[in-house]
């Protein structure tokens, strides 16, 4: 079995950083992913709204550097959450992120570090596999 997803989208709200009782950071980010397709002669656009959970140092970096509207690439796996609310069973798909890459706000920008127009330039990518 294989469960891997890669998404590129824009944050729909600021990241929400929380900490577990043991002190580990958990950040929830929500993104909008646009898809364009043709239906006959007509061009249509579909928008998916997807939540992702990020953990550890990566979660802290997302909380520090990301904000609403910022484009990101998320790589991870899908998970279904299930719960019951007022007697009705509910479920939701979300991404458990392994990697979050901060993308440039400029469309068509070349890959690589941004020009550094702020004092705090975020890293291009942070994973929990890296020692820093």
C-alpha positions in Angstrom: 0.0 0.0 0.0 1.1 3.5 -0.7 -0.2 6.7 0.8 1.6 9.9 -0.4 0.2 13.3 -1.4 1.9 16.4 -2.7 -0.1 19.7 -2.8 0.7 23.2 -3.8 -1.7 25.9 -2.6 -2.2 29.2 -0.7 -2.8 29.4 3.1 -6.5 30.3 3.8 -5.7 31.6 7.3 -2.7 32.1 9.6 -1.2 28.8 11.0 -2.4 27.7 14.5 0.5 26.5 16.7 -0.3 24.4 19.7 1.9 22.3 22.0 1.3 18.8 23.4 1.6 18.2 27.1 5.1 16.8 26.4 6.1 20.1 24.8 6.1 19.1 21.1 4.8 21.7 18.6 1.8 20.9 16.4 0.7 23.4 13.8 -2.5 23.2 11.7 -2.4 24.9 8.3 -5.3 25.2 5.9 -4.6 25.6 2.1 -6.7 26.2 -1.0 -5.6 24.2 -4.0 -6.9 25.3 -7.4 -7.4 22.9 -10.3 -8.3 23.9 -13.8 -10.0 21.6 -16.3 -11.9 21.7 -19.6 -15.5 20.5 -19.8 -16.4 20.6 -23.5 -15.4 24.1 -24.8 -15.7 25.6 -21.4 -12.7 26.0 -19.0 -13.6 25.4 -15.3 -11.8 25.9 -12.0 -12.2 23.8 -8.9 -11.0 24.7 -5.5 -10.2 22.2 -2.7 -9.8 23.4 0.9 -7.4 21.0 2.8 -6.1 21.0 6.3 -2.7 19.7 7.2 -0.9 19.0 10.5 2.8 19.7 10.9 4.9 18.5 13.8 8.2 19.4 15.7 10.6 22.1 14.5 8.9 22.3 11.2 5.6 23.2 13.0 7.4 26.0 14.8 8.9 27.4 11.6 5.5 27.3 9.9 4.0 29.3 12.8 6.9 31.8 12.7 7.2 32.4 8.9 3.9 31.6 7.3 0.7 33.7 7.1 -2.6 33.8 5.3 -2.2 34.0 1.5 1.3 32.5 1.5 1.9 29.8 -1.1 3.3 26.4 0.1 4.1 22.9 -1.1 3.1 20.2 1.4 4.2 16.6 1.1 2.8 13.9 3.4 0.2 11.3 3.8 -3.6 11.4 4.0 -5.4 10.5 7.2 -9.1 10.3 7.9 -10.4 11.7 11.2 -13.7 10.4 12.5 -15.9 11.7 15.3 -19.5 12.0 16.4 -21.3 15.3 16.8 -24.9 15.6 18.0 -25.6 12.0 17.2 -24.2 12.3 13.6 -21.0 10.6 12.5 -18.6 13.0 10.8 -15.3 12.4 9.0 -12.6 14.6 7.4 -9.5 13.9 5.3 -6.4 15.8 6.3 -2.7 15.7 5.4 0.0 14.7 8.0 2.9 16.7 6.6 6.4 15.3 6.4 7.7 18.3 4.4 6.5 21.9 4.1 8.3 24.1 1.5 7.7 27.8 1.6 7.2 29.1 -1.9 7.8 32.6 -3.4 4.8 35.0 -3.5 5.8 35.9 -7.0 4.3 33.8 -9.8 6.8 32.4 -12.2 9.8 33.1 -9.9 12.8 31.0 -10.4 13.5 28.2 -7.9 15.8 28.9 -5.1 16.1 31.3 -2.2 14.1 34.5 -2.4 15.7 37.9 -2.7 15.6 38.6 1.0 13.3 41.6 1.0 12.6 41.1 4.8 14.9 40.9 7.8 13.6 37.3 8.5 13.9 35.2 5.3 12.3 31.8 5.9 14.1 28.7 4.9 13.0 27.1 1.6 12.3 23.8 3.3 12.3 22.4 6.8 11.9 18.7 7.7 12.2 16.9 11.0 15.0 14.9 9.4 17.4 17.8 9.5 19.4 18.4 12.7 18.6 22.2 12.8 
